[in-house]
Amino acid sequence: MGRAGHGGAEKVSAVLLIAFGIFVAFYSHHYLKLGMMIMPGAGFLPFCIGVVLSVLGAVWYVKVLLEKPHRPKAGEGDAAEAAAEKRAERDMVLARLLPGILLVVLYAWLFEKAGYILSTALFMVGWQKIVEREGWAKAAIVSAASAAFMYVLFARLLKVFLPSGSWWS
């Protein structure tokens, strides 16, 4: 599979990113309170993230459309070898894309049920182990540090309500 096949996978990924961003923006706009700029509601940040994801997906799609296919020059290497490298790169991207999307959906589902701390820690461990393929020690340190940092930032400094989980109440 040549550059066209690789570009096709990137186009599909960009469209999926746009669709996911639109879903996040729609969900946060219709089911969560957006609030105002001076007093944002629970849906304000997810709505902004959804819009940014959609814009980045659109930029990615346009970038793929504008790229010219790579044609190996004489003496640049074996075409079969280059195609194998591109196929391996594409497979790696696709192997990380689907688990990443599933982890985000699972995190959104688990957020209100298990609460912020547990769902964020599980999401970060899953992301580090499945998508980034890191070791357990690094996954545990990154997960604990990022969950604690985000808790301090949102709950303590910005005074944003973070759910404690419906399973515990």
Phi, psi and chi 1 to 4 in degrees:
 res  aa     phi    psi   chi1   chi2   chi3   chi4
   1 MET       -  128.5 -175.5  179.3  -63.1      -
   2 GLY   -90.0 -160.6      -      -      -      -
   3 ARG   -62.1  -33.6  178.8   72.0 -164.2  157.3
   4 ALA   -62.1  -40.9      -      -      -      -
   5 GLY   -65.2  -41.9      -      -      -      -
   6 HIS   -64.4  -42.0 -176.1   73.0      -      -
   7 GLY   -63.1  -33.8      -      -      -      -
   8 GLY   -63.9  -41.7      -      -      -      -
   9 ALA   -64.9  -38.1      -      -      -      -
  10 GLU   -67.7  -38.0  -73.7 -170.6   74.8      -
  11 LYS   -63.2  -43.5  -73.4  177.9 -171.9  172.1
  12 VAL   -62.7  -42.7  169.6      -      -      -
  13 SER   -63.4  -41.0  -61.3      -      -      -
  14 ALA   -64.7  -41.3      -      -      -      -
  15 VAL   -65.5  -40.0  168.9      -      -      -
  16 LEU   -63.0  -39.0  -71.9  175.1      -      -
  17 LEU   -64.9  -41.9 -175.3   62.3      -      -
  18 ILE   -61.9  -46.5  -66.9  167.9      -      -
  19 ALA   -62.9  -41.6      -      -      -      -
  20 PHE   -65.2  -42.1 -178.6   69.4      -      -
  21 GLY   -61.9  -41.2      -      -      -      -
  22 ILE   -64.9  -41.1  -69.6  170.7      -      -
  23 PHE   -60.8  -46.5  168.6   75.0      -      -
  24 VAL   -63.1  -44.1  168.8      -      -      -
  25 ALA   -64.9  -44.2      -      -      -      -
  26 PHE   -61.9  -48.0  176.2   80.5      -      -
  27 TYR   -61.8  -46.9 -176.8   84.4      -      -
  28 SER   -68.8  -31.5   58.3      -      -      -
  29 HIS   -72.8  -39.0 -177.2  -93.8      -      -
  30 HIS   -92.7  -26.0  -71.7  -76.9      -      -
  31 TYR  -114.1  -12.1  -63.2  106.4      -      -
  32 LEU  -121.9  158.1  -56.4  172.9      -      -
  33 LYS   -79.6  127.1  -76.5  178.6   76.5  174.9
  34 LEU   -80.1  -36.2  -73.8 -176.6      -      -
  35 GLY    72.7 -156.3      -      -      -      -
  36 MET  -126.3  171.6  -63.0 -178.4  -59.6      -
  37 MET   -59.4  -39.1  -74.3  -66.6  -81.5      -
  38 ILE   -80.8  -19.2   57.7  172.4      -      -
  39 MET  -143.8   79.3 -168.6  163.2 -165.0      -
  40 PRO   -69.6  145.4   20.9  -26.7      -      -
  41 GLY   -91.3 -175.1      -      -      -      -
  42 ALA   -64.3  -25.9      -      -      -      -
  43 GLY   -93.3   -4.0      -      -      -      -
  44 PHE   -63.8  -51.9 -174.9   76.0      -      -
  45 LEU   -65.3  -46.3 -174.2   59.6      -      -
  46 PRO   -59.7  -37.4  -23.3   31.7      -      -
  47 PHE   -62.1  -45.7  178.4   78.3      -      -
  48 CYS   -62.3  -41.2  -67.1      -      -      -
  49 ILE   -64.2  -40.4  -69.4  171.7      -      -
  50 GLY   -61.4  -42.9      -      -      -      -
  51 VAL   -65.0  -43.8  170.0      -      -      -
  52 VAL   -63.7  -41.8  168.4      -      -      -
  53 LEU   -60.3  -42.1  -74.8  175.6      -      -
  54 SER   -65.4  -42.7  -63.5      -      -      -
  55 VAL   -65.0  -44.6  169.4      -      -      -
  56 LEU   -63.1  -37.7  -70.7  175.6      -      -
  57 GLY   -63.2  -40.1      -      -      -      -
  58 ALA   -66.8  -41.2      -      -      -      -
  59 VAL   -63.5  -42.0  168.7      -      -      -
  60 TRP   -61.5  -44.4 -173.2   11.7      -      -
  61 TYR   -62.3  -45.1 -170.1   84.1      -      -
  62 VAL   -64.4  -40.3  169.2      -      -      -
  63 LYS   -60.5  -42.1 -179.4 -178.0  172.8  -92.5
  64 VAL   -64.5  -39.3  171.4      -      -      -
  65 LEU   -65.1  -35.5  -76.5  178.8      -      -
  66 LEU   -83.3  -15.6  -63.2  176.7      -      -
  67 GLU   -69.2  138.1  -78.1 -177.6  -10.0      -
  68 LYS   -87.8  143.1  -66.5 -179.4  179.6  173.0
  69 PRO   -63.2  141.2    8.5  -11.6      -      -
  70 HIS   -79.9  123.5  176.5   71.9      -      -
  71 ARG  -114.9  118.1  -62.7 -175.9 -166.9  -78.4
  72 PRO   -65.1  137.0   16.0  -21.5      -      -
  73 LYS   -83.6  165.7  -62.7  175.4 -176.9  170.6
  74 ALA   -60.5  131.1      -      -      -      -
  75 GLY    82.4    2.9      -      -      -      -
  76 GLU   -80.2  -18.0 -169.6  172.4  -71.5      -
  77 GLY   139.4  171.9      -      -      -      -
  78 ASP   -73.3  131.4 -173.8   21.1      -      -
  79 ALA   -64.0  -35.7      -      -      -      -
  80 ALA   -66.3  -38.2      -      -      -      -
  81 GLU   -65.8  -42.7 -175.8  178.2  -48.4      -
  82 ALA   -63.9  -40.1      -      -      -      -
  83 ALA   -65.4  -37.6      -      -      -      -
  84 ALA   -65.4  -39.4      -      -      -      -
  85 GLU   -63.0  -44.2  -76.2 -179.2   26.9      -
  86 LYS   -65.8  -37.6  -71.3  178.7 -177.9  177.5
  87 ARG   -64.9  -42.3 -168.4  175.5  -38.2  118.8
  88 ALA   -64.5  -39.6      -      -      -      -
  89 GLU   -64.0  -44.3 -179.2 -177.2  -34.3      -
  90 ARG   -63.0  -43.2 -175.1 -159.3   65.0 -147.3
  91 ASP   -62.6  -37.7  -69.7  -14.1      -      -
  92 MET   -65.6  -43.0 -174.7 -178.0   74.9      -
  93 VAL   -63.2  -46.5  168.0      -      -      -
  94 LEU   -67.5  -34.9  -68.9  177.3      -      -
  95 ALA   -66.6  -24.6      -      -      -      -
  96 ARG   -95.7  -23.8  -69.0 -179.8  176.3 -170.4
  97 LEU   -67.9  -52.5  177.1   66.9      -      -
  98 LEU   -62.2  -48.3 -175.7   60.5      -      -
  99 PRO   -61.5  -34.7  -21.8   30.8      -      -
 100 GLY   -63.8  -45.0      -      -      -      -
 101 ILE   -64.7  -42.4  -69.5  171.2      -      -
 102 LEU   -64.0  -37.9  -69.5  175.6      -      -
 103 LEU   -65.1  -40.1  -78.7  170.7      -      -
 104 VAL   -65.8  -42.7  170.2      -      -      -
 105 VAL   -64.0  -43.6  170.8      -      -      -
 106 LEU   -62.6  -40.6 -179.2   62.9      -      -
 107 TYR   -62.3  -43.9  178.3   60.2      -      -
 108 ALA   -63.5  -38.7      -      -      -      -
 109 TRP   -69.5  -41.0  176.6   77.9      -      -
 110 LEU   -78.4  -20.3 -161.1   59.4      -      -
 111 PHE   -55.9  -50.0 -166.4   77.4      -      -
 112 GLU   -81.6  -25.5  -71.4 -170.2   17.3      -
 113 LYS   -79.9  -45.8  -65.1  179.6  178.5    2.1
 114 ALA   -98.9  -10.6      -      -      -      -
 115 GLY    92.0  166.6      -      -      -      -
 116 TYR   -64.0  -50.6  166.6   78.3      -      -
 117 ILE   -61.2  -54.0  -63.3  -72.3      -      -
 118 LEU   -65.9  -45.1 -178.9   59.5      -      -
 119 SER   -66.6  -38.5   61.1      -      -      -
 120 THR   -68.0  -41.9  -58.2      -      -      -
 121 ALA   -63.4  -43.2      -      -      -      -
 122 LEU   -65.9  -41.1  -70.4  174.1      -      -
 123 PHE   -60.8  -45.7  170.3   74.5      -      -
 124 MET   -67.2  -39.0  -68.9  -56.9  -65.4      -
 125 VAL   -63.0  -45.5  167.2      -      -      -
 126 GLY   -61.0  -42.1      -      -      -      -
 127 TRP   -64.8  -44.5 -169.7  -88.4      -      -
 128 GLN   -66.4  -38.8  -68.0  -64.9  -45.5      -
 129 LYS   -80.2  -43.4  -71.4  -60.6  -64.1  174.2
 130 ILE   -89.5  -47.5  -62.8  169.3      -      -
 131 VAL   -84.8  -50.1  176.1      -      -      -
 132 GLU   -85.3  -18.0  -62.1  -64.8  -30.4      -
 133 ARG    56.9   49.9  -61.5 -178.8 -177.6  166.2
 134 GLU   -94.2  167.2  -62.5  -68.9  -16.9      -
 135 GLY   -75.5  168.3      -      -      -      -
 136 TRP   -64.6  -39.5  -77.2  106.9      -      -
 137 ALA   -63.4  -49.3      -      -      -      -
 138 LYS   -64.9  -39.9 -175.0  175.6  179.6  179.7
 139 ALA   -61.7  -42.3      -      -      -      -
 140 ALA   -66.9  -43.4      -      -      -      -
 141 ILE   -66.2  -47.6  -68.7  169.4      -      -
 142 VAL   -63.4  -40.9  167.6      -      -      -
 143 SER   -65.3  -48.7  -59.7      -      -      -
 144 ALA   -64.6  -43.4      -      -      -      -
 145 ALA   -66.7  -43.5      -      -      -      -
 146 SER   -70.8  -38.9   60.7      -      -      -
 147 ALA   -64.5  -42.4      -      -      -      -
 148 ALA   -66.9  -42.7      -      -      -      -
 149 PHE   -62.2  -45.9  173.7   76.8      -      -
 150 MET   -67.0  -35.2  -62.6  -59.3  -86.7      -
 151 TYR   -63.8  -47.3  177.9   78.3      -      -
 152 VAL   -62.6  -43.4  169.0      -      -      -
 153 LEU   -62.1  -51.7  175.5   67.1      -      -
 154 PHE   -83.3  -49.0  -74.7  104.7      -      -
 155 ALA   -75.2  -40.7      -      -      -      -
 156 ARG   -92.6  -50.2  -60.4  -67.6  179.1 -154.9
 157 LEU   -81.4  -45.8  -62.4  176.8      -      -
 158 LEU   -91.7   -7.3  -62.8  174.1      -      -
 159 LYS    57.3   39.2  -52.8  -75.8 -173.1 -155.8
 160 VAL   -90.6  134.5  173.3      -      -      -
 161 PHE   -70.0  127.1  170.8   75.1      -      -
 162 LEU  -114.7  130.1  -65.4  175.1      -      -
 163 PRO   -63.7  140.4   20.1  -27.7      -      -
 164 SER   -90.9  -10.3   59.3      -      -      -
 165 GLY   107.7  129.4      -      -      -      -
 166 SER   -74.1  -19.9   60.9      -      -      -
 167 TRP   -69.5  -24.5  -73.2  -14.8      -      -
 168 TRP   -97.5   -7.4  -40.2  119.8      -      -
 169 SER  -112.9      -   57.2      -      -      -
